[in-house]
């Protein structure tokens, strides 16, 4: 990511596709809500457990990476995993 503002949606899509077994069924949709950008991550039903991880560790890690990348944008982001 060479430009000054990272593309959070593309980052989340790329990370999710690396985790799941069905990368062609990964859909990332951003929308604005209450002054922040909500990033919805939808994966195949069989891959939901992979994205969430044991005790939510993978989901927490994805959120941490997203928030770290978002620091440069000065915007708030929230990751929602659609089941």
C-alpha positions, 0 to 999 in steps of 0.5 A: 500500500504505497498511497497515504490512505490505506484501502481498508475494504481491500485489506479486509478482503485480502486477509479474509480470502487468505484465511478461508477455504472458499475465497470466491465466496468472500464479500466485503461491503462497507457502509456508513453508520453513526459517523463510522464506516462499518465493514461487513465481511461475509464468507461461506457458511463453512468458513465462518468458524475459520474467520471467527477463530477459537474464542474469537481470536482471529476476528479480534486480530482482523479488527486489530489490523483494520484499526491499525491501518485505519489510524492514517485515515483518521476515521473509525471502522467497525468489522462485522462478520455476517453469519 
